[in-house]
């Protein structure tokens, strides 16, 4: 557009005119203000707008001492897109490190060196994500390292979830087998009690009845434990799907970490 071209030409004119130093400093400053004033009028398309009224000493002092302006500029520097990207990357990194700690723990004991291993792995992952190789062989080597550490990180952050899911399913299967065995034992005890009753063997009948009561109590305890923990055969598949979902969530965070690292860093 014509107006845009005039504005660009005016900016170029100001830039070229004040690249060199002139002898009269006051003349340079006044001329510069005139040029800026003309530029502002062209931008707004209104001859009533000028910089002379805006640059009066009283308004300049008010502008310098404005706390709202200072706070706004300070917040603008903090809450820009790069800061938000960095905050998101730090949050994801902290979560991934916390997930990796249990993998590096020995016998469930988390020590300082355990945290060092988890943090070092994540730092290396971020470094390789943002590293730019030069040359064909360097690119191949870096890409191989990048894939290797990505697979390692994926295994580290998902192994705990997968293990917990497998452990829950195994516990459910174990309890179900115990319940099944107890129910069979109870049926056999009932048959044995009927046999002794028919033979009028009172002592044996009482003995088997006591044993039957204990089996029934144990069966009731197991079923109550299933109800309390919510780990029954009906939810076994749900636990597996839940484990898959948790693992996928961590993998997605890993991919986001890669994208943020490559956007923010260049090594």
C-alpha positions as CSV (number, residue, x, y, z in Angstrom):
1,X,0.0,0.0,0.0
2,X,1.0,3.6,-0.6
3,X,0.8,4.6,3.1
4,X,2.9,1.7,4.2
5,X,5.6,2.5,1.6
6,X,5.7,6.1,2.7
7,X,6.2,5.0,6.4
8,X,8.9,2.6,5.4
9,X,10.6,5.3,3.3
10,X,10.4,7.8,6.2
11,X,12.0,5.2,8.6
12,X,14.8,4.6,6.1
13,X,15.3,8.3,5.8
14,X,15.6,8.8,9.5
15,X,18.0,5.8,9.8
16,X,20.3,7.0,7.0
17,X,20.3,10.6,8.1
18,X,21.4,9.9,11.7
19,X,24.0,7.2,11.1
20,X,26.8,9.9,11.0
21,X,27.6,12.4,13.7
22,X,26.9,16.1,13.2
23,X,28.6,19.0,14.9
24,X,25.5,20.6,16.3
25,X,24.0,18.1,18.8
26,X,21.0,20.3,19.6
27,X,20.2,20.6,15.9
28,X,20.5,16.9,15.5
29,X,18.1,16.2,18.4
30,X,15.5,18.8,17.2
31,X,15.7,17.5,13.7
32,X,15.3,13.9,14.9
33,X,12.2,14.9,16.9
34,X,10.7,16.6,13.8
35,X,11.3,13.5,11.8
36,X,9.7,11.2,14.4
37,X,6.8,13.6,14.6
38,X,6.2,13.4,10.9
39,X,6.5,9.6,11.1
40,X,3.9,9.4,13.8
41,X,1.5,11.6,11.8
42,X,1.8,9.3,8.8
43,X,1.3,6.1,11.0
44,X,-1.9,7.4,12.6
45,X,-3.0,9.5,9.6
46,X,-4.0,12.3,11.9
47,X,-2.3,15.7,11.9
48,X,-3.5,16.4,15.5
49,X,-1.1,13.7,16.9
50,X,2.3,14.9,17.6
51,X,5.2,14.1,19.9
52,X,5.7,17.7,21.2
53,X,2.9,17.5,23.7
54,X,3.8,14.0,24.7
55,X,7.5,14.9,25.3
56,X,6.8,17.8,27.8
57,X,8.9,17.6,31.0
58,X,5.9,16.9,33.2
59,X,4.7,14.0,31.1
60,X,8.2,12.6,30.7
61,X,8.6,12.6,34.5
62,X,5.2,11.0,34.9
63,X,6.2,8.4,32.4
64,X,9.5,7.6,34.1
65,X,8.0,7.4,37.6
66,X,4.9,5.3,36.5
67,X,4.9,2.2,38.7
68,X,2.3,0.6,36.6
69,X,4.5,0.9,33.5
70,X,7.5,-0.5,35.3
71,X,5.5,-3.5,36.6
72,X,4.0,-4.1,33.2
73,X,7.4,-4.0,31.5
74,X,8.8,-6.3,34.2
75,X,6.0,-8.8,33.8
76,X,6.3,-8.5,30.0
77,X,9.9,-9.6,30.2
78,X,9.1,-12.5,32.5
79,X,5.9,-13.8,31.0
80,X,7.0,-14.0,27.3
81,X,6.7,-17.1,25.2
82,X,10.3,-18.2,25.8
83,X,9.8,-18.0,29.5
84,X,6.6,-20.0,29.3
85,X,8.4,-22.6,27.1
86,X,11.2,-22.7,29.7
87,X,8.8,-23.1,32.6
88,X,6.9,-25.9,30.8
89,X,10.2,-27.7,30.0
90,X,11.3,-27.4,33.6
91,X,8.0,-28.8,34.8
92,X,8.2,-31.7,32.4
93,X,11.8,-32.4,33.2
94,X,11.1,-32.4,37.0
95,X,8.3,-34.9,36.5
96,X,10.4,-37.2,34.2
97,X,13.3,-37.1,36.7
98,X,10.9,-38.0,39.6
99,X,9.7,-40.9,37.5
100,X,13.2,-42.1,36.7
101,X,14.5,-42.1,40.3
102,X,12.7,-45.3,41.2
103,X,14.3,-47.0,38.2
104,X,17.8,-46.2,39.4
105,X,17.1,-47.0,43.0
106,X,18.9,-50.0,44.4
107,X,16.6,-52.2,46.5
108,X,14.1,-49.3,46.7
109,X,16.7,-47.1,48.4
110,X,16.9,-43.6,46.9
111,X,20.2,-41.8,47.6
112,X,21.9,-38.7,46.3
113,X,23.7,-40.6,43.5
114,X,20.3,-42.0,42.5
115,X,19.1,-38.4,41.8
116,X,22.3,-37.6,40.1
117,X,21.8,-40.5,37.6
118,X,18.2,-39.5,36.9
119,X,19.1,-35.8,36.4
120,X,22.2,-36.6,34.3
121,X,20.1,-38.8,32.0
122,X,17.6,-36.1,31.5
123,X,20.2,-33.4,30.9
124,X,22.0,-35.6,28.3
125,X,18.6,-36.1,26.7
126,X,17.9,-32.4,26.5
127,X,21.4,-31.7,25.2
128,X,21.2,-34.3,22.4
129,X,17.7,-33.0,21.5
130,X,19.1,-29.5,20.9
131,X,22.4,-30.6,19.5
132,X,23.0,-29.7,15.8
133,X,25.6,-31.9,14.1
134,X,27.7,-30.8,11.1
135,X,28.8,-33.3,8.5
136,X,27.3,-36.6,7.4
137,X,29.0,-38.9,9.8
138,X,28.5,-36.6,12.8
139,X,24.8,-36.4,11.9
140,X,24.5,-40.2,11.8
141,X,26.4,-40.6,15.1
142,X,24.3,-37.9,16.9
143,X,21.1,-39.3,15.5
144,X,22.0,-42.8,16.7
145,X,22.8,-41.4,20.2
146,X,19.6,-39.4,20.2
147,X,17.5,-42.5,19.3
148,X,19.4,-44.6,21.9
149,X,18.8,-42.2,24.8
150,X,15.2,-41.6,23.7
151,X,14.6,-45.4,23.9
152,X,16.4,-45.5,27.2
153,X,14.3,-42.6,28.6
154,X,11.1,-44.2,27.3
155,X,12.0,-47.5,29.1
156,X,13.0,-45.7,32.3
157,X,9.9,-43.6,32.7
158,X,7.4,-46.4,31.7
159,X,9.0,-49.4,33.4
160,X,7.7,-48.4,36.9
161,X,4.1,-48.0,35.6
162,X,4.3,-51.3,33.6
163,X,5.8,-53.1,36.6
164,X,3.1,-51.8,39.0
165,X,0.3,-52.8,36.5
166,X,1.8,-56.3,36.1
167,X,2.1,-56.6,39.9
168,X,-1.5,-55.6,40.5
169,X,-2.7,-58.1,37.8
170,X,-0.6,-60.9,39.3
171,X,-2.0,-60.1,42.8
172,X,-5.5,-60.3,41.4
173,X,-4.7,-63.7,39.8
174,X,-3.1,-64.9,43.0
175,X,-6.1,-64.0,45.1
176,X,-8.5,-65.5,42.6
177,X,-6.6,-68.8,42.7
178,X,-6.6,-68.8,46.5
179,X,-10.4,-68.2,46.5
180,X,-10.9,-71.0,43.9
181,X,-8.8,-73.4,46.0
182,X,-10.7,-72.5,49.2
183,X,-14.0,-73.0,47.6
184,X,-13.0,-76.4,46.4
185,X,-11.6,-77.3,49.9
186,X,-14.9,-76.1,51.4
187,X,-16.9,-78.4,49.1
188,X,-14.7,-81.4,50.0
189,X,-15.1,-80.6,53.7
190,X,-18.8,-80.4,53.4
191,X,-18.8,-83.8,51.6
192,X,-16.6,-85.2,54.3
193,X,-18.8,-83.9,57.1
194,X,-21.9,-85.5,55.4
195,X,-20.0,-88.8,55.2
196,X,-19.0,-88.7,59.0
197,X,-22.6,-87.8,59.9
198,X,-23.9,-90.8,58.1
199,X,-21.4,-93.0,59.8
200,X,-22.4,-91.3,63.2
201,X,-18.7,-90.4,63.9
202,X,-19.4,-87.4,66.1
203,X,-15.8,-86.5,66.9
204,X,-14.7,-86.5,63.3
205,X,-17.7,-84.5,62.4
206,X,-17.0,-81.8,64.9
207,X,-13.3,-81.7,63.9
208,X,-14.2,-81.3,60.2
209,X,-16.8,-78.6,61.1
210,X,-14.2,-76.6,62.9
211,X,-11.8,-76.9,60.0
212,X,-14.7,-75.8,57.7
213,X,-15.4,-72.7,59.7
214,X,-11.7,-71.7,59.5
215,X,-11.8,-72.2,55.7
216,X,-14.9,-70.1,55.4
217,X,-13.4,-67.3,57.5
218,X,-10.3,-67.3,55.3
219,X,-12.5,-67.2,52.2
220,X,-14.5,-64.3,53.6
221,X,-11.2,-62.4,54.5
222,X,-10.0,-62.7,50.9
223,X,-13.2,-61.6,49.4
224,X,-13.3,-58.6,51.8
225,X,-9.8,-57.7,50.8
226,X,-10.9,-57.8,47.1
227,X,-13.7,-55.4,47.9
228,X,-11.5,-53.0,50.0
229,X,-8.7,-52.8,47.4
230,X,-11.0,-52.9,44.4
231,X,-8.8,-55.5,42.8
232,X,-11.0,-58.1,41.4
233,X,-11.0,-60.2,38.2
234,X,-13.5,-57.8,36.7
235,X,-11.1,-54.8,36.8
236,X,-8.0,-56.7,35.8
237,X,-8.3,-55.5,32.2
238,X,-9.0,-52.0,33.3
239,X,-5.8,-52.0,35.3
240,X,-3.9,-53.1,32.2
241,X,-5.5,-50.3,30.1
242,X,-4.8,-47.8,32.9
243,X,-1.1,-48.8,32.9
244,X,-1.0,-48.3,29.1
245,X,-2.6,-44.9,29.5
246,X,-0.1,-43.8,32.2
247,X,2.8,-45.1,30.0
248,X,1.5,-43.2,26.9
249,X,1.1,-40.0,28.9
250,X,4.8,-40.2,29.9
251,X,5.8,-40.9,26.3
252,X,3.9,-37.9,25.1
253,X,5.6,-35.7,27.7
254,X,8.9,-37.1,26.4
255,X,8.1,-36.0,22.8
256,X,7.0,-32.5,24.1
257,X,10.3,-32.3,25.9
258,X,12.1,-33.0,22.6
259,X,10.2,-30.3,20.8
260,X,10.8,-27.7,23.5
261,X,14.5,-28.5,23.7
262,X,14.9,-28.2,20.0
263,X,13.0,-24.9,19.9
264,X,14.8,-23.3,22.8
265,X,18.4,-24.6,22.7
266,X,20.9,-25.0,19.9
267,X,24.2,-26.5,20.8
